[in-house]
Amino acid sequence: MKSKAGMSLRFINGRESIRNPIQPDTFSVIIAGDCCPWENSIETIRDGKAAQIISSVKPFIDSADLKIIQFESPLTNNDTPIDKSGPNLKCSPECIDLVRAGGFDVALLSNNHIGDHGSAVVMETIGHFKDAGIKTVGAGKDLATARIPLKVECKTIQISILNFAENEFGIAGKDNAGCAPLNPIENIQAIKRAAQSADLVFVVVHGGHERNPVPSPRMVSAYRAFAEAGASIVMNIHPHCPEGIELWNGVPIVYSPGNLFFPWSDLSSDHLNAMWWIGYLPKFYCDRKGVYAIEIMPYRFDNERMHSLPLEDTEKFFNYMSALCNLISDPETIQSYFDAWCAHEGSKYLSWIRDRLAKWPIELNSREAVRELLPVRNMFTCEAHNNMITTYLRLVEEGRVPQALEGWPKIEMLQSPAWAQKHWEELQNH
């Protein structure tokens, strides 16, 4: 299915050819999704078994010339949690062995957890990667530094990598360390500048709606604008489940590869569903003009290691991805799915806000009282949360909440397809 500038992809047998390559300088790059080897897996890594965790997908990773990973956790033994909403994640510095075992060249650090233990730990984390010989991008000692693109060379081709995150917690400031923020107007200008001095520009954003298998219209619009500004690859990471891929003006946009490895021992957590544990590795085949082919490798993981999908489930995954890709090509379809998502989630978020604002006015000098309000702050400043709440309120205003909720079962089906539910139940029983 095609639009004026876009094309949905099918991934028959996991590969999609876009055009013929321009020889001779071709290379491939893999960009992996969220990696946070915490809880029991930290002990596995400390026991020297990092290579075992990633062994099933290592040959595919090794087949790429450039290997990039999103690392969604600070590396520290310090316990200095900041005030925020949501969990304060951290992994021990030894967990860098998993990144090293995967053979990754670059760690993406712009995400909503890199600052969970303060500015000093942001810099400590960057230092651990530097000591391991792994380049980083997306975080720095201050806002200006965090925004600096990473320049790398592959087969004589100059590449500039930009990494942004939605405005939750841990964003860098004028005088404090943190990550580079999403700001589409500024980001587009940065992409244009990068394109003037590099052959290719890779843009990776950390944002979107957790557990939602369909991107929002806002994300689609912004990422297409990034492609039009000069990006060669646009990729989003954060939803913790796979989303589709499209081609926009010849530029691939990956809306979410799902988690790479993010074990969670509390299987009853409402964060989790079947697709939390399944993801894909996108491999981009590039030349000086951009991407000429894409290949994806699906996998699953548990609390101990990653696994290749059985052959029959691999075929089902490719069909699943084709369905997700088709959804993106139709604006009305994307809007209807997002309306259903907001209609289902919106009232819970507003109840959350109401309960905290019920204590207003508060003593602004009280750290505990201010901490109680931080989830409300996040609802307004994080682009995904803000977009969801404002859409829900518009549905309320227009009397369309019941109508929008009729689309919720379609989202539930995408969250837990039968072949994935089987693996999820096996994990719970184990």
C-alpha positions in Angstrom: 0.0 0.0 0.0 1.4 3.4 -1.0 0.8 7.0 -0.1 2.2 10.0 -1.9 5.5 9.7 -0.2 5.3 6.5 1.9 5.2 2.8 1.4 4.3 0.0 3.9 6.7 -2.9 4.1 5.9 -6.6 4.1 9.1 -8.4 5.2 8.5 -11.6 3.4 11.1 -14.0 4.9 12.2 -11.1 7.0 13.8 -9.0 4.3 12.7 -6.0 2.2 14.6 -4.7 -0.8 14.2 -1.0 -1.5 16.5 -0.4 -4.5 19.7 -1.6 -6.0 22.8 -0.7 -4.1 25.4 1.7 -5.3 28.7 -0.1 -5.3 31.4 -0.4 -4.0 31.1 1.2 -0.6 28.3 -0.7 1.1 27.9 -1.6 4.7 25.3 -2.8 7.2 24.2 -1.5 10.6 22.1 -3.1 13.4 20.3 -0.8 15.9 19.1 -2.8 18.9 16.2 -1.9 21.2 16.0 -1.3 25.0 18.6 -3.2 27.0 18.4 -3.2 30.8 20.0 -6.3 32.3 18.8 -5.8 35.8 17.5 -8.0 38.7 18.6 -11.7 38.4 20.4 -11.2 35.1 22.9 -8.9 36.9 24.1 -11.9 38.9 24.3 -14.0 35.6 26.6 -11.3 34.1 28.7 -11.2 37.3 29.1 -14.9 37.0 30.8 -14.4 33.7 27.9 -15.6 31.6 27.1 -12.4 29.6 28.0 -14.2 26.3 25.4 -16.9 27.1 22.6 -14.4 27.4 23.1 -13.0 23.9 24.5 -16.1 22.1 21.4 -17.0 20.1 21.4 -13.7 18.3 25.1 -13.0 18.3 25.8 -14.4 14.8 23.2 -12.0 13.3 24.7 -9.1 15.3 28.2 -10.1 14.1 27.1 -10.0 10.5 26.7 -6.2 10.6 29.6 -3.7 10.2 28.3 -1.2 12.7 26.4 -2.3 15.8 24.4 0.1 18.0 22.4 -0.6 21.2 20.0 1.4 23.3 21.1 1.0 26.9 18.3 2.1 29.2 19.9 2.2 32.5 22.8 4.0 34.3 25.7 1.9 35.3 26.6 2.4 39.0 26.8 0.8 42.4 25.7 4.1 44.0 22.2 4.5 45.4 21.3 8.1 44.7 17.8 8.0 43.3 16.3 11.3 42.0 12.8 12.3 42.8 10.6 11.3 39.8 7.6 9.2 38.8 8.2 5.6 37.8 11.1 3.3 38.9 14.7 4.4 39.4 16.6 1.9 37.4 20.3 1.1 37.6 22.6 -1.8 36.7 26.0 -2.6 38.2 29.0 -1.5 36.1 29.7 -5.2 35.4 26.6 -5.2 33.1 28.6 -3.5 30.5 30.0 -7.0 29.8 26.7 -7.8 28.1 27.2 -4.8 25.6 30.8 -6.0 25.1 29.7 -9.6 24.6 27.3 -8.4 21.9 30.2 -6.7 20.1 28.3 -3.3 20.1 30.2 -0.3 18.9 27.9 2.5 20.1 25.6 2.9 23.1 22.6 5.2 22.8 22.1 6.9 26.2 19.2 9.4 25.6 16.3 7.8 27.5 14.0 8.3 30.5 16.2 6.4 32.9 19.8 7.5 32.2 19.4 10.2 34.9 17.6 8.1 37.5 20.5 8.4 40.0 21.6 12.0 39.2 24.1 13.9 37.1 27.2 12.3 38.6 26.0 8.9 37.7 25.3 10.0 34.2 28.9 10.9 33.8 30.0 7.7 35.6 28.0 5.7 33.1 29.6 7.5 30.1 33.0 6.8 31.7 32.3 3.1 32.0 31.4 2.9 28.3 34.5 5.0 27.4 36.7 2.7 29.4 35.2 -0.3 27.6 36.0 1.2 24.2 32.3 1.8 23.4 31.2 5.1 22.0 28.2 6.9 23.4 25.7 9.5 22.1 22.7 11.3 23.5 24.0 12.2 27.0 26.6 14.5 28.3 27.8 16.8 31.0 25.3 19.5 30.0 22.7 20.2 27.4 25.0 21.5 24.8 27.3 18.4 25.1 24.3 16.0 25.2 23.1 17.3 21.8 26.4 16.8 20.0 26.0 14.2 17.2 28.4 11.2 17.2 30.4 11.0 14.1 31.7 7.6 12.9 33.1 6.2 9.7 32.1 2.9 8.1 33.6 1.7 4.8 34.8 5.3 4.1 31.2 6.6 4.6 30.8 9.4 7.1 27.9 8.9 9.5 26.4 11.3 12.0 24.2 9.7 14.8 21.7 11.9 16.7 19.9 10.6 19.8 16.9 12.4 21.5 14.4 11.4 24.3 11.0 12.7 25.2 10.9 15.1 28.1 10.5 13.0 31.1 13.2 12.9 33.8 17.0 13.1 33.4 17.0 15.7 30.7 20.3 17.6 30.6 20.4 21.3 31.5 22.7 24.3 31.1 24.7 23.1 34.1 23.7 19.5 34.7 24.4 16.2 33.0 21.6 14.3 31.4 20.2 13.3 28.0 19.3 15.3 24.9 15.6 16.2 24.7 13.1 15.7 21.9 12.2 19.1 20.4 11.1 18.6 16.8 11.9 22.1 15.6 15.4 22.1 17.1 15.9 18.4 16.2 15.1 19.2 12.5 17.7 21.9 12.5 20.2 19.6 14.0 19.5 16.9 11.3 19.9 19.5 8.6 23.2 20.6 10.0 24.4 17.0 10.4 23.4 16.2 6.8 25.7 19.0 5.5 28.8 17.4 7.0 28.1 13.6 6.8 27.1 11.2 4.1 24.4 9.6 6.2 22.4 10.7 9.3 20.9 8.2 11.7 18.3 9.6 14.1 17.2 7.5 17.1 14.4 8.8 19.4 13.4 7.4 22.8 9.6 7.9 23.2 6.1 6.8 22.5 3.5 4.8 24.4 4.5 1.8 26.4 2.8 -1.5 25.4 1.0 0.2 22.4 1.8 -1.7 19.2 0.7 1.1 17.0 2.5 4.5 16.8 0.5 7.7 17.5 -0.3 10.2 14.7 2.1 12.7 16.4 5.0 10.3 16.2 4.3 9.4 12.6 4.2 13.1 11.7 7.3 14.0 13.6 9.4 11.1 12.3 8.4 11.7 8.7 9.5 15.3 9.2 12.9 14.0 10.4 13.1 11.9 7.3 12.3 14.9 5.1 14.9 17.0 6.9 17.8 14.7 5.8 17.8 11.6 8.1 18.9 8.4 6.4 17.3 6.2 9.1 14.8 7.2 11.7 14.2 4.8 14.6 12.1 5.0 17.8 12.7 3.0 20.9 10.7 2.8 24.2 7.3 1.2 23.7 8.6 -2.1 25.0 6.8 -4.0 22.2 7.3 -4.3 18.4 5.7 -1.7 16.1 5.8 -1.4 12.4 8.2 0.0 9.9 7.5 2.2 6.9 9.4 3.8 4.0 9.0 7.6 3.8 10.6 9.3 0.8 12.8 6.3 0.6 13.9 6.6 4.3 13.0 3.7 6.6 11.2 4.7 9.8 11.2 2.0 12.6 8.6 2.9 15.1 9.8 0.3 17.7 11.9 -2.9 17.7 10.6 -3.9 21.1 13.0 -4.8 24.0 16.3 -6.3 23.3 16.8 -7.7 26.8 14.8 -6.3 29.7 14.0 -9.1 32.2 11.3 -8.4 34.8 11.0 -10.9 37.6 7.5 -9.7 38.8 5.5 -11.3 36.0 2.3 -10.0 37.5 3.3 -6.4 36.8 0.8 -4.4 34.8 3.7 -3.2 32.6 3.9 -6.7 31.1 2.2 -8.6 28.3 3.2 -11.2 25.8 5.0 -8.8 23.5 7.2 -7.4 26.2 9.3 -10.5 25.8 9.5 -10.5 22.0 11.4 -8.1 19.7 13.4 -7.8 16.5 16.8 -6.7 15.4 16.6 -4.4 12.3 19.6 -4.6 10.0 20.0 -1.8 7.5 22.0 -2.3 4.3 23.5 1.1 3.4 25.5 2.9 0.7 26.3 6.5 0.2 22.8 7.3 -0.8 21.1 5.7 2.2 19.4 2.4 2.9 18.8 0.0 0.1 17.5 -3.0 2.0 16.2 -3.9 5.5 16.3 -7.3 7.3 14.7 -8.1 10.6 15.5 -11.0 13.0 12.9 -11.8 15.6 13.7 -13.3 19.0 12.3 -13.8 22.5 13.9 -13.6 25.9 13.2 -14.6 29.5 14.7 -13.7 32.8 17.9 -15.6 31.9 18.7 -15.2 28.2 17.6 -14.5 24.7 16.3 -17.2 22.3 15.6 -17.6 18.6 12.0 -18.0 17.8 10.9 -21.5 16.6 10.6 -21.6 12.8 6.8 -21.7 12.7 6.6 -18.7 15.1 9.2 -16.8 13.0 6.8 -17.0 10.0 3.9 -15.9 12.2 6.1 -13.0 13.4 6.8 -11.8 9.8 3.0 -11.9 9.1 2.4 -9.9 12.3 5.0 -7.3 11.3 3.4 -7.0 7.8 0.1 -6.3 9.5 1.7 -3.6 11.8 3.4 -2.0 8.8 0.1 -1.8 6.8 -1.6 0.1 9.6 0.9 3.0 9.4 0.1 3.8 5.8 -3.4 5.0 6.4 -3.9 8.2 8.5 -7.5 7.4 9.5 -6.5 3.9 10.7 -3.6 5.3 12.8 -6.0 7.9 14.3 -8.7 5.3 15.1 -6.2 3.1 16.9 -4.8 6.0 18.9 -8.3 7.2 19.8 -9.0 3.7 21.1 -5.8 3.7 23.1 -6.6 7.1 24.7 -10.2 6.2 25.4 -9.0 3.1 27.3 -6.1 4.8 29.2 -7.2 8.4 29.6 -9.6 8.0 32.6 -6.9 6.2 34.6 -4.4 9.0 34.0 -6.9 11.7 34.9 -7.8 9.9 38.1 -4.1 9.7 39.0 -3.8 13.5 38.4 -7.0 14.2 40.4 -5.7 12.2 43.5 -2.5 14.2 43.6 -4.0 17.6 42.9 -6.6 17.0 45.7 -3.7 17.8 48.1 -3.2 21.2 46.6 -2.1 23.7 47.8 1.0 22.1 49.1 4.1 23.3 51.0 6.5 24.0 48.2 9.4 23.7 50.5 8.5 20.1 51.4 10.4 17.6 49.3 7.9 14.9 50.1 4.9 17.0 49.0 6.7 18.1 45.7 7.6 14.5 45.0 3.9 13.6 45.1 3.3 16.1 42.3 6.0 14.8 40.0 3.8 12.3 38.2 1.5 15.2 37.4 4.5 17.1 36.0 5.4 14.1 33.8 1.8 13.9 32.5 2.2 17.5 31.1 5.8 17.6 30.0 6.3 14.1 28.5 5.1 14.3 24.9 3.5 10.9 24.8 1.6 11.3 28.1 0.5 14.9 27.1 -0.7 13.7 23.7 -2.7 10.9 25.2 -4.5 13.1 27.8 -5.3 15.9 25.4 -6.7 13.4 22.9 -8.8 11.7 25.6 -10.2 15.1 26.7 -11.1 15.9 23.1 -12.9 12.6 22.8 -14.8 13.5 26.0 -15.7 16.9 24.7 -17.0 15.4 21.5 -18.8 12.6 23.2 -16.8 10.0 21.3 -15.3 7.9 24.1 -17.8 5.0 23.7 -17.2 4.9 20.0 -13.4 5.1 20.3 -13.5 2.2 22.9 -15.0 -0.1 20.2 -11.5 -0.3 18.7 -9.8 -1.4 21.9 -10.2 -5.2 21.3 -8.1 -4.8 18.1 -5.2 -3.4 20.2 -5.6 -6.2 22.7 -5.3 -8.7 19.9 -2.0 -7.1 18.7 -0.7 -7.0 22.3 -1.1 -10.8 22.7 -1.3 -12.7 19.5 -1.8 -16.5 20.1 1.7 -17.5 19.1 3.3 -14.9 21.5 0.8 -15.7 24.2 2.1 -19.3 24.2 5.6 -18.1 25.0 4.3 -15.8 27.7 2.4 -18.6 29.4 5.5 -20.8 29.3 7.5 -18.1 31.0 4.9 -17.6 33.7 4.7 -21.4 34.3 8.5 -21.6 34.4 
